[in-house]
């Protein structure tokens, strides 16, 4: 028990030190301070959208920040409402339009930052939000990159969300990252509510999330890790059927967190 606690404390300290160079800012929207991260000073703005419980402080996209050309790109990452330092309200998945709500929030943030045109890249839940955002506001979007997005909800996906509500199913380093700005109870509550929200989508919309995808006409890159245990290849294939400007790239040795793969970095650098 002592050794286990020591590892948890060590990792927490390490991740805090690793995050010192993170440039975090805030913008006032509707009277609330919205926290975001920005790096680089290039002309091409890239909006990054993290997955469920995505948190700037977790540094999930550190590999992207470390390898993107800061003279070419300006990278912006925003904690969605209810995540990270933007917990002004709890995540609400009882509204069947919660993906659209997230997309509108991000669009409002980018407007407040005076970003007129930008590319968007999202992972997992954030990948789906990226596609919805690009479909809802196509005039602002230059290019789209997604990995781990879901075009539809199924019973299996609902079970995955419920499984994540059990803290015992989390790897210790991953849990430590989430505990920087979320309590254990909130992590459990969030995933249980997400499973309920997915159930609502399955019942109300037959689980279909693609109503905005067909409006995307800009170049779109769908990246899939063959070893991904959460998302099957059929899901990006289904998205490609709807977005005529999309192409799929697969990474043979990559899992769900494929943004940590060197080949992933090469793909997005070449695409953007």
Buried (B, 14 or more C-beta within 10 A) or exposed (E): EEEEEEEBEEBBEEBEEEBEEBEBEEBEBEEEEBBBBBBBEBEBBBBBBBBBBBBBBBBBBBBBBEEBEEEBBBBBBBBBBBBBBBBEEEBEBEEEEBBBBBBBBBBBBBEBBEBEEBBBBBBBBBBBBBBBBBBBBEEBBBBBBBBBBBBBBBEEBBEBBBBBBEBEEBEEEEBBBBBBBBEEEBBBBBBBBBBBBBBBBBEEBEBEBBBBBEBBEBBBBBBBBEEBEBBBEEBBEBBBEBBEEBEBBBBEEBBBBBBBBEBBBEBBBEBB
